[in-house]
């Protein structure tokens, strides 16, 4: 290597070193905030750790085998139903509203958008308290309204056959706004030339939606569905505030099951095992969706 080459390479190495120095603080913070708690929870999932007795012996996969019971199968089924129904209904409603808001020359568009954004601006606690009052069996307005048409009062959160459907309804009301915002942003960012060209060629609105808008929106739709699906799989706050997983275990999700094991039964080892299983499921589903997005 000549002296001239060494002189030319030296600034490059200095630039690379500077890049590592600038990135290092972010990497250290991520390691402390994300990696350290994750590794500690994985460590706890292999330990016999009940809070009242303290840390016990190494348990191997005993915690994982213990939690894979009928209870886990039940909460997994409840979580799956809640996730699928919430994501499907929220997407259909949000995409329809986004298409309506994206219509040219729509009067009052900003007003409609602000009103539709109100639910997502509310905290889950406020939403849960509002719907608990509305669905109250004795004092709620919902039972009063259905009594006007001769339907007897219902125990919306107390009836095992109605509780999950009522929770799904509340979730749809609360979370549809987020999907609407993402889909509407995607429609606004979409190039208008293909739609105009299809319109000039005589395509109907349904044909434009099917052959132009939908293919162009597919990446945005996939990202929106992925984000909402991951959030729905981890549903906890609304469940805690509305039903506490009841009546019985009718609305108990995997996240609430982990909470119940850890903070009611004080078995931190099994709670960590359930949390890690949920993390694996969410990660696998995310990888599948990302692969689907790349193929499309």
N, C-alpha and C positions, 0 to 999 in steps of 0.2 A: 504494500500500500504506500503510495507516494505521500509526501508531506502535504501536497495540495489537496488530496482526497481526505486526509485526516482533518484538515482545516475545514473542509466543506461539511464533514459529518458532525463535527462538534456542535454547531448550532442546533442541529436536529436532535441530538441527544439531550441538549439543554431544554429544548421545547417539550420533549417527552417527559423529562423529569418534572418540569413545571406543571404539566397536565396532571401527573400523578399527585403532586403536592396540592393542587387545587381540588382534586376529586376526593382526596383522603378524608377531609372532615365529614363530607356527606356519607362516605362509606362507613366511617366509625359510628356516626349517629344512627344509621340504618342498622348496623350490627347490634348496637346497644338497645335500640327501641324495638326492632323486629326479631332479629335472630336470637338474642339472649333469652327473652321470655319463651320463644318457641322451643328452643333447645331444653329449657328448664321444664316446660310442660311435658315434653317427650320423656325426659328423665323421670318425672313424677309418675307418668303412666306405667312405668316398669317397677314402681316401688309400692310396697304395702304402707299406705300413708292415710291413717284416719286421724283427724285433727285432735280428738280427745286423747289418743294414745301416742301421738307423735309419729315420727318417721320410723318405719319398721324395716324388715329385711327386703332384699331384692326379690321381686315377685315374678320376674320374667313376663310371660304373656298371660299370666293368671287374671290380671285385670281385664284384658281384652276378651278372654274366654268367658269371664263372669258377666260382662255387660252384654254379650251377644246372646241374649235370652229372648223370651217371648215379649217382654216389655220393650226391648230394643226393636224387635220386628214391628210392634204396634206403633211406636213413635216414628219409625221410619216410614210406615205406610201413611200416617197422618201428615208427616212433613211432605211426602211426595204428592199427596192429594192437594194440600194447601199450595204447594209451589206451582204445580201444573195449572190448577184452576185460576190462581191469582195472575200468573204470567199471561195465560191465554186471554182471559177477560180484559185485563189491563191493556194488553197490546191491541186487541180489537178496538176497544173504546178510544185509546190514545191515538191510534193511527187514523181512525175515522175523524176524530176531532182535529187532528193535525191537517188532514186533507181539506176539511172545511175552512180552517183558519187560513190555509194557503191559497184559497180562492182569490183571484184578482178582484179588486174593487169591492172587497167585503167591508161594509160600513161597521164601525165600532170594533175593529179587530183588536186594538190595544186593550179596550175595556174587557172584551171576552177573555183575552189572554191573562190579564191580571186576575180576573175572577177565578179562572180555571187553575191558576197557580196557588191560590190560597191554601188548599189542603196540604201541599208539600211544604209550605212555610210553617205549618203547625207542628209542634212536638208530638211524638207518639203518646205521651202522657195526657196532653190536652185532648187529643183525638179520642183516646180511650175513655176519659171521664165524660166527654160530651155524649158519646154513644151509649155509655152505661146509663146515663140519665134518659136518653131517648128511648132505649129499649127496656127501661125498668118495667117489671110486670104490673106494678100497681100505679105508678105515677108517670110512666113514659108516654110520650105523644104517639108513638107507633101503635101501641095497643089501643089507644083512644081512637086513632084514625081507622084501624081495621074493625073496631067495634061498631062504627057507623054503618058498615056494610054487612053487619051480622056475624062477623068472624070472632070467635071467643078469644080472650087474651092469651098470649103465648109467653112461655118462659124462654126468651131468646137465648140467654146465656146459661140457663139452668137445665134446658131440655137436651139430653144427649144426642137427639136426632137433629136439633136445630143449632147447637152451639158452634160447630165447625163452620156451617154455612154462614152464620152471623159474623163470625170472625173474618171469614173470607170477604164478606161484603164490606166490612169496615176497612180491611186492608186495601181492597180495590178503590174505595173512596179516597183513601189517604195517599196511595202510591201511584195512581194513574197519572197524576200531574207530572211526575218526574219523567215517565216515559213520553208523555205528550211533549214536554219541553225538548227532549233529545230528538224525537222524530220531526218536530216542527223545525228545529234548527237544521236538520238534515235536508228537509224539503226546501228551505230557504237557500241553502248552499248549493242545491242541485242546479246545474246549468239549464237555462230556459230554452236554448236553441232546439234540443231534441223534441221537447214538447210542442214548440211552435211548428216545427217541421211536420210532426205527426198530425197536428191540427189542420195545417194547410193541405195535407194529403187526404183529409176527410176522415181521419180516425175518430171514433166515438170516445166519450170520456172513459168508458170501461176499457176500451182497447188501449188508450193512452196509459191508464193505470196499470194494466197487465203487462204491456210490452215495452213501456218506456220508464214510467215512474218506479215500478217495483224492481226491475233489474238495477237501476241506478241507486235505489235506496237500500239494496240488499246489504252492503257492508254496515251501514248505519243501523239497520234493523238487527243484524247479528250482534253488534256490540251492545245495543239497547237490551236485547233479550238476555245476553250473557250477564250484564250488570244486574238486571232485575232478578234473574234466576238465582244468582249467588246470594243476593240480599234475602230473597224469599226462603232459601234453604236455611238461612241463619235466623229465621224469625224467632224473636224472643220477647221484645219489649211489649208489643201489643198483646201477646199471649199472657204475659205476666199481669198486665193491667186489667185485661178483660175477664179472663177465666181462671188464671192460675193453673192452666192445664186441664181444668175440669169441664163439666161434671165428670167425676171419676178420672179417666184419662182420655176423654173424648177429643180434647184439643191440645194434647201434649206433643210438642215437637222435639226433635233431637236436642236442640239448644236448651230447651226448658228441662229436658231429662238430665242433661249434664249439670244444669244448675241444681236440680233436685238432689242428685247424688252428692254434689259437692257441698251445698250449703244447708241441706236439711238432714241428709244422712251423714254428712261430714266425711265422706269417703273421697278424698282428693285424688287418690290413685285411679279409681274407676271413672271419676269425672274427667280427669285428664285423658284417659283412654277414649272415652266417648268423643271428646273434643277433637282428638287427633284423628279418629275415624272420620268425623265430619269434614275435617280439613282435607283428608285424602280424597273423599268423594267430590268435594268442591273443586279441588285441583284437577282431578281427572276429567270432570265435566268441562272445566275451563279449557283444558288442553284439546278436548274433542271439538269444542266450538271454535277454538283458534285454528285448528287444522281444517275444519270446514270452511272457515273464512278464507284461508290461503288457497284452498282448492277452487273457491268461487272467484 
